[in-house]
Amino acid sequence: MKPQTLAALGYRAAALVGRLPWPWLRRLGDALAWVWRKADARESRVARRNLELAYPDLLPSQRRELHQAILRTTARQALETLRFWTRPVAENLACLRELHGEALYDQALASGKGVIVAAPHFGNWELLNQWLSTRGPIAIVYRPPASPAGDAFLLRVRGADNIRQVRAEGPAVRQLWKVLKDGGAVGILPDQQPKAGDGEFAPFFGVQALTMTLVSRLAERTGATVLFAWCERIGPGPDFALHVQPAPAAIADPDARVAVAALNDAVERIASRDPAQYQWTYKRYTLRPPGSGEGTPYR
């Protein structure tokens, strides 16, 4: 079956889930989180190990409680994203009950210097993408799935007006550089682990993590404004708050080690607002510093 056909079938399935009332989606998400925990699924194992690394001083009972909260939030986020992907953008944006710093983005975009939006895996970044698309065109960097059908699906569900998806591959930097030099906007998830040799190690929650240099390189070379942005859950229902904040100036430092340390520190501060809303189910610490003798902590 062709990838586009499989993607269309996946979209129909996502749309069916997305039509469920919000209370049903929450209950379904909680049930999924329970299954992950009882089956010790990958999401459960990775989150538990990340918490051991990032929060070594927590009592076992505190870590268990946070682990359960992370699984609930992650499962709910997955299901609510299906809804955001398949419902009208205007309907989705009605879930934004608070807006903080939106003028910063509009001013940065109007300056003509280009804008880099660093959007950590916190809250619901898909809702953030849709809000950004209402302010004008934006190029969003994404890591394509291994499956052609999965890639076709993402291109479809994220294909809102004004969103251009850029594959995180060789030509990406040139494409993003051109967008910024033309005064446009790009969106980057700054806490994805790059390939070995494509980043610098810096502390993230006290553990050395290979960190992308893409944000800092683009900022230094283009003079674009860097802003952090996220959509944070603020209630039990479909209630979110949009936040836009200036990035620390050190993110554009010519010294890559200084820049990535500033980047990780900023992401850490956002994640610490509510650790349960951060994507701890991601293997952030797989690659270890050369010569450290450390193996991956996820085995």
C-alpha positions as CSV (number, residue, x, y, z in Angstrom):
1,M,0.0,0.0,0.0
2,K,1.3,3.5,-0.9
3,P,2.6,5.7,1.9
4,Q,0.0,8.4,1.0
5,T,-2.8,5.8,1.3
6,L,-1.5,4.6,4.7
7,A,-1.2,8.2,5.8
8,A,-4.8,8.9,4.7
9,L,-6.0,5.9,6.7
10,G,-4.0,7.1,9.7
11,Y,-5.5,10.5,9.4
12,R,-9.0,9.1,9.4
13,A,-8.3,7.0,12.6
14,A,-6.8,10.1,14.3
15,A,-9.8,12.1,13.3
16,L,-12.1,9.5,14.9
17,V,-10.2,9.8,18.2
18,G,-10.1,13.5,17.9
19,R,-13.8,13.8,17.9
20,L,-14.1,12.3,21.3
21,P,-15.2,14.7,24.1
22,W,-12.3,16.1,26.1
23,P,-13.3,14.2,29.3
24,W,-13.2,10.9,27.3
25,L,-9.8,11.7,25.9
26,R,-8.5,12.3,29.4
27,R,-9.9,9.0,30.7
28,L,-8.5,7.2,27.7
29,G,-5.1,8.8,28.3
30,D,-5.2,7.8,31.9
31,A,-6.0,4.2,30.9
32,L,-3.1,4.2,28.4
33,A,-0.7,5.5,31.1
34,W,-1.9,2.7,33.4
35,V,-1.2,0.1,30.8
36,W,2.3,1.5,30.1
37,R,3.1,1.4,33.8
38,K,1.7,-2.1,34.5
39,A,3.3,-3.6,31.3
40,D,6.6,-1.7,32.0
41,A,6.4,-0.4,28.5
42,R,9.2,1.6,26.8
43,E,7.7,4.9,27.9
44,S,7.6,3.8,31.5
45,R,11.1,2.5,31.5
46,V,12.7,5.5,29.8
47,A,10.9,8.0,32.1
48,R,11.9,6.1,35.2
49,R,15.6,6.0,34.1
50,N,15.5,9.7,33.2
51,L,14.1,10.6,36.6
52,E,16.9,8.6,38.3
53,L,19.4,10.6,36.4
54,A,17.9,14.0,36.5
55,Y,16.4,13.9,40.1
56,P,18.8,11.7,42.1
57,D,17.9,13.3,45.4
58,L,14.2,12.6,45.2
59,L,12.8,10.0,47.7
60,P,11.7,6.8,46.0
61,S,8.1,7.7,46.8
62,Q,8.4,11.1,45.3
63,R,10.0,9.7,42.1
64,R,7.2,7.1,41.8
65,E,4.6,9.8,42.1
66,L,6.3,12.0,39.5
67,H,6.8,9.0,37.2
68,Q,3.1,8.3,37.3
69,A,2.2,11.9,36.6
70,I,4.6,12.0,33.6
71,L,3.0,8.9,32.1
72,R,-0.5,10.4,32.6
73,T,0.5,13.7,31.0
74,T,2.4,12.0,28.1
75,A,-0.6,9.8,27.3
76,R,-3.0,12.7,27.5
77,Q,-0.7,14.8,25.3
78,A,-0.6,12.1,22.6
79,L,-4.4,11.9,22.4
80,E,-5.0,15.6,22.6
81,T,-2.5,16.1,19.8
82,L,-4.6,13.8,17.6
83,R,-7.4,16.2,18.2
84,F,-5.3,19.3,17.5
85,W,-4.1,17.7,14.2
86,T,-7.5,16.9,12.9
87,R,-9.7,19.8,14.2
88,P,-9.9,23.4,12.8
89,V,-7.1,25.6,14.0
90,A,-9.5,28.3,15.2
91,E,-11.2,25.7,17.4
92,N,-7.9,24.5,18.8
93,L,-6.6,28.0,19.6
94,A,-9.8,28.6,21.7
95,C,-8.0,26.3,24.2
96,L,-5.5,29.1,24.9
97,R,-6.9,30.7,28.0
98,E,-3.9,32.9,28.6
99,L,-1.4,34.7,26.4
100,H,2.0,35.8,27.8
101,G,4.5,37.6,25.6
102,E,2.8,37.3,22.3
103,A,3.8,40.9,21.5
104,L,7.5,39.9,21.8
105,Y,7.0,37.5,18.9
106,D,5.1,40.0,16.8
107,Q,7.7,42.7,17.4
108,A,10.6,40.3,16.6
109,L,8.9,39.3,13.4
110,A,8.2,42.9,12.4
111,S,11.8,43.9,13.0
112,G,12.8,42.1,9.8
113,K,15.9,40.5,11.4
114,G,14.4,37.0,11.5
115,V,13.1,35.0,14.4
116,I,14.2,31.7,15.8
117,V,11.5,30.1,18.0
118,A,13.1,27.5,20.4
119,A,10.2,25.3,21.5
120,P,11.2,22.6,24.1
121,H,9.2,19.4,24.4
122,F,7.0,20.9,27.1
123,G,3.2,21.1,27.3
124,N,1.8,20.8,23.8
125,W,4.2,22.0,21.1
126,E,1.7,21.1,18.3
127,L,-0.7,23.7,19.6
128,L,2.2,26.2,19.7
129,N,2.9,25.4,16.0
130,Q,-0.7,26.3,15.1
131,W,-0.5,29.5,17.1
132,L,2.7,30.5,15.3
133,S,1.1,29.8,11.9
134,T,-1.5,32.4,12.6
135,R,1.1,35.1,13.0
136,G,2.7,34.5,9.5
137,P,4.7,31.9,7.6
138,I,7.1,29.8,9.6
139,A,9.6,27.0,8.7
140,I,9.6,24.2,11.3
141,V,12.4,21.7,11.5
142,Y,11.4,18.1,12.1
143,R,13.1,14.7,12.2
144,P,11.3,12.5,9.7
145,P,10.2,9.1,10.8
146,A,11.9,6.0,9.3
147,S,8.6,5.0,7.8
148,P,7.6,6.8,4.5
149,A,3.9,6.4,5.6
150,G,4.8,8.1,9.0
151,D,6.5,10.9,7.2
152,A,3.5,11.4,4.8
153,F,1.2,11.4,7.9
154,L,3.2,14.2,9.6
155,L,3.3,16.3,6.5
156,R,-0.4,16.0,6.3
157,V,-1.4,16.7,9.9
158,R,1.1,19.6,10.3
159,G,0.3,21.1,7.0
160,A,-1.6,24.1,8.3
161,D,-1.5,27.3,6.4
162,N,1.8,29.2,6.7
163,I,3.7,26.1,8.0
164,R,6.6,24.8,6.0
165,Q,8.2,21.6,7.2
166,V,12.0,21.3,6.8
167,R,13.6,17.9,7.2
168,A,16.4,17.8,9.7
169,E,18.9,16.7,7.1
170,G,22.0,18.2,5.3
171,P,20.2,21.0,3.3
172,A,18.2,22.1,6.3
173,V,20.8,24.7,7.6
174,R,20.9,26.4,4.2
175,Q,17.1,26.6,4.0
176,L,16.8,28.0,7.5
177,W,19.6,30.5,6.9
178,K,17.7,31.8,3.9
179,V,14.4,32.1,5.7
180,L,16.1,34.1,8.5
181,K,18.1,36.4,6.2
182,D,14.8,37.2,4.5
183,G,13.3,38.2,7.8
184,G,11.2,35.1,8.3
185,A,10.6,32.8,11.3
186,V,11.9,29.3,12.0
187,G,10.8,26.9,14.7
188,I,13.2,24.4,16.3
189,L,12.8,21.8,19.1
190,P,16.1,22.5,20.9
191,D,16.2,19.5,23.2
192,Q,16.5,16.8,20.6
193,Q,19.7,14.9,20.7
194,P,21.7,15.5,17.5
195,K,23.9,12.9,15.8
196,A,27.3,12.2,17.2
197,G,29.7,15.0,16.0
198,D,26.8,17.4,15.3
199,G,26.7,19.0,18.8
200,E,28.4,19.8,22.0
201,F,28.0,18.3,25.5
202,A,26.6,20.4,28.2
203,P,24.8,19.8,31.5
204,F,21.1,19.1,31.4
205,F,19.7,18.5,34.9
206,G,23.2,17.8,36.1
207,V,24.0,15.2,33.4
208,Q,26.1,15.8,30.4
209,A,23.9,15.7,27.3
210,L,24.8,16.1,23.6
211,T,23.1,19.3,22.6
212,M,22.4,20.8,19.2
213,T,24.4,23.8,18.0
214,L,21.9,24.6,15.3
215,V,20.1,27.4,17.3
216,S,23.3,29.1,18.3
217,R,24.9,28.9,14.9
218,L,21.9,30.3,13.2
219,A,21.6,33.1,15.7
220,E,25.3,34.0,15.6
221,R,25.4,34.1,11.8
222,T,22.2,35.8,11.0
223,G,21.6,38.1,13.9
224,A,18.1,36.7,14.3
225,T,16.1,37.2,17.5
226,V,15.9,34.0,19.6
227,L,12.7,33.4,21.6
228,F,11.6,30.5,23.7
229,A,7.9,29.6,23.4
230,W,5.6,26.9,24.8
231,C,2.0,26.1,25.5
232,E,1.6,25.0,29.1
233,R,-1.4,23.1,30.5
234,I,-3.0,25.2,33.3
235,G,-6.2,23.2,34.1
236,P,-7.8,19.8,34.0
237,G,-9.7,20.6,30.8
238,P,-8.5,21.8,27.5
239,D,-6.8,24.8,29.1
240,F,-3.5,26.1,28.0
241,A,-1.3,29.2,28.5
242,L,0.9,30.5,25.7
243,H,4.3,31.8,26.9
244,V,6.9,33.6,24.8
245,Q,10.2,34.7,26.5
246,P,13.5,36.2,25.3
247,A,16.4,33.8,25.1
248,P,19.6,34.6,27.1
249,A,22.1,36.5,25.0
250,A,24.7,33.7,25.5
251,I,22.7,31.4,23.2
252,A,24.4,33.3,20.3
253,D,27.9,33.2,21.8
254,P,30.6,32.3,19.3
255,D,31.9,29.7,21.8
256,A,29.7,26.7,21.1
257,R,30.2,25.3,24.6
258,V,29.0,28.6,26.2
259,A,26.0,28.7,23.8
260,V,24.8,25.1,24.4
261,A,25.1,25.5,28.1
262,A,22.9,28.6,28.0
263,L,20.4,26.7,25.8
264,N,20.2,23.7,28.1
265,D,19.9,26.0,31.1
266,A,16.9,27.8,29.5
267,V,15.2,24.5,28.6
268,E,15.8,23.2,32.1
269,R,14.1,26.2,33.6
270,I,11.1,25.7,31.5
271,A,10.9,22.0,32.2
272,S,11.2,22.7,35.9
273,R,8.0,24.8,35.9
274,D,6.1,21.5,35.9
275,P,8.3,18.4,35.4
276,A,5.3,16.3,34.6
277,Q,4.7,18.2,31.4
278,Y,8.2,17.6,30.1
279,Q,8.9,14.8,27.7
280,W,10.8,12.5,30.0
281,T,9.9,9.5,27.8
282,Y,12.6,10.6,25.3
283,K,16.1,9.0,25.6
284,R,17.9,12.3,26.1
285,Y,21.2,10.9,27.4
286,T,21.9,8.1,24.9
287,L,25.3,9.4,23.6
288,R,28.0,9.9,26.2
289,P,31.0,12.2,26.2
290,P,34.0,10.8,24.3
291,G,36.6,9.3,26.6
292,S,34.2,9.1,29.5
293,G,34.0,5.4,29.5
294,E,30.2,5.7,30.0
295,G,27.8,3.5,28.2
296,T,24.2,4.4,27.4
297,P,22.2,4.6,30.6
298,Y,19.1,3.0,29.1
299,R,20.3,-0.6,28.9
